[in-house]
Amino acid sequence: MTKYKEYFDRMLNENKELFDKFQKLHNDYALNPEPLQEIYNRDGEKILTLIREYENRLCANTERGMYNKYSAGLAEKFQNEVRKRFPMIDHVGLKTENNFNQVVSNDFVLKKIKLT
Protein backbone atom coordinates (compact mmCIF):
# COMPACT_ATOMS: atom_id res chain seq x y z
CA MET A 1 0.00 0.00 0.00
CA THR A 2 1.31 3.46 -0.84
CA LYS A 3 2.26 5.85 1.91
CA TYR A 4 -0.53 8.38 1.32
CA LYS A 5 -3.19 5.64 1.33
CA GLU A 6 -1.69 4.24 4.49
CA TYR A 7 -1.93 7.65 6.19
CA PHE A 8 -5.48 8.10 4.88
CA ASP A 9 -6.58 4.74 6.30
CA ARG A 10 -4.82 5.49 9.58
CA MET A 11 -6.63 8.84 9.79
CA LEU A 12 -10.01 7.16 9.25
CA ASN A 13 -9.32 4.33 11.71
CA GLU A 14 -7.96 6.54 14.50
CA ASN A 15 -10.94 8.91 14.25
CA LYS A 16 -13.63 6.42 13.25
CA GLU A 17 -16.53 7.93 15.23
CA LEU A 18 -15.87 11.44 13.97
CA PHE A 19 -15.58 10.36 10.34
CA ASP A 20 -18.65 8.09 10.55
CA LYS A 21 -20.69 11.02 11.85
CA PHE A 22 -19.31 13.29 9.14
CA GLN A 23 -19.99 10.67 6.44
CA LYS A 24 -23.69 10.70 7.37
CA LEU A 25 -23.77 14.51 7.36
CA HIS A 26 -21.86 14.56 4.06
CA ASN A 27 -24.36 12.22 2.42
CA ASP A 28 -27.31 14.28 3.68
CA TYR A 29 -25.63 17.48 2.54
CA ALA A 30 -25.07 16.07 -0.95
CA LEU A 31 -28.81 15.49 -1.27
CA ASN A 32 -29.99 18.77 0.25
CA PRO A 33 -27.20 21.34 0.73
CA GLU A 34 -28.98 24.60 1.53
CA PRO A 35 -30.56 23.86 4.93
CA LEU A 36 -27.48 21.94 6.12
CA GLN A 37 -24.82 24.46 5.05
CA GLU A 38 -24.20 25.94 8.53
CA ILE A 39 -23.93 22.55 10.22
CA TYR A 40 -21.76 21.25 7.38
CA ASN A 41 -19.43 24.24 7.72
CA ARG A 42 -19.13 23.85 11.48
CA ASP A 43 -18.51 20.09 11.51
CA GLY A 44 -16.52 20.19 8.28
CA GLU A 45 -14.03 22.65 9.77
CA LYS A 46 -13.10 20.08 12.42
CA ILE A 47 -12.66 17.44 9.71
CA LEU A 48 -10.52 19.76 7.56
CA THR A 49 -8.28 20.52 10.54
CA LEU A 50 -7.79 16.80 11.09
CA ILE A 51 -7.12 16.20 7.38
CA ARG A 52 -4.50 18.98 7.32
CA GLU A 53 -2.84 17.50 10.40
CA TYR A 54 -2.45 14.08 8.77
CA GLU A 55 -1.35 15.67 5.50
CA ASN A 56 1.35 17.56 7.40
CA ARG A 57 2.47 14.34 9.09
CA LEU A 58 2.68 12.63 5.71
CA CYS A 59 4.68 15.39 4.06
CA ALA A 60 6.88 16.34 7.03
CA ASN A 61 9.61 13.81 6.30
CA THR A 62 9.77 14.45 2.57
CA GLU A 63 9.99 18.24 2.93
CA ARG A 64 13.20 17.99 4.93
CA GLY A 65 15.02 15.42 2.88
CA MET A 66 16.26 15.13 -0.64
CA TYR A 67 12.72 14.31 -1.85
CA ASN A 68 11.28 17.73 -1.04
CA LYS A 69 10.15 18.35 -4.62
CA TYR A 70 7.80 15.33 -4.35
CA SER A 71 6.05 16.70 -1.26
CA ALA A 72 3.49 18.74 -3.21
CA GLY A 73 2.56 15.75 -5.35
CA LEU A 74 2.20 13.58 -2.27
CA ALA A 75 -0.09 16.14 -0.64
CA GLU A 76 -2.18 16.33 -3.80
CA LYS A 77 -2.56 12.54 -3.93
CA PHE A 78 -3.63 12.54 -0.29
CA GLN A 79 -6.21 15.27 -0.97
CA ASN A 80 -7.51 13.34 -3.99
CA GLU A 81 -7.96 10.29 -1.77
CA VAL A 82 -9.98 12.45 0.62
CA ARG A 83 -12.10 13.74 -2.29
CA LYS A 84 -12.81 10.17 -3.41
CA ARG A 85 -14.33 9.43 0.00
CA PHE A 86 -15.93 12.87 0.52
CA PRO A 87 -16.65 14.48 -2.89
CA MET A 88 -18.35 17.52 -1.31
CA ILE A 89 -15.46 18.30 1.07
CA ASP A 90 -14.58 21.41 -0.94
CA HIS A 91 -17.97 22.87 -0.04
CA VAL A 92 -16.95 23.31 3.60
CA GLY A 93 -16.85 27.01 4.36
CA LEU A 94 -19.21 28.14 1.61
CA LYS A 95 -21.37 31.08 2.59
CA THR A 96 -24.84 31.42 1.20
CA GLU A 97 -26.75 34.66 0.90
CA ASN A 98 -30.50 34.78 1.24
CA ASN A 99 -30.83 38.41 0.16
CA PHE A 100 -30.50 38.18 -3.59
CA ASN A 101 -32.59 41.28 -4.27
CA GLN A 102 -30.65 43.78 -2.21
CA VAL A 103 -31.12 47.37 -3.25
CA VAL A 104 -27.90 49.11 -4.22
CA SER A 105 -27.74 52.61 -2.82
CA ASN A 106 -27.24 55.49 -5.20
CA ASP A 107 -25.23 57.59 -2.76
CA PHE A 108 -22.04 57.32 -4.76
CA VAL A 109 -21.42 60.52 -6.73
CA LEU A 110 -18.31 61.78 -8.52
CA LYS A 111 -17.67 65.49 -8.27
CA LYS A 112 -16.60 67.31 -11.38
CA ILE A 113 -13.27 69.06 -11.23
CA LYS A 114 -12.59 72.32 -13.07
CA LEU A 115 -9.09 72.34 -14.54
CA THR A 116 -8.71 76.04 -15.36
Secondary structure, DSSP 8 states (H G I E B T S, - for coil): --HHHHHHHHHHHHTHHHHHHHHHHHHHHHH-HHHHHHHHHHHHHHHHHHHHHHHHHHHHHHHHSTTGGGHHHHHHHHHHHHHHH-TTGGGTT----S-TT---------------
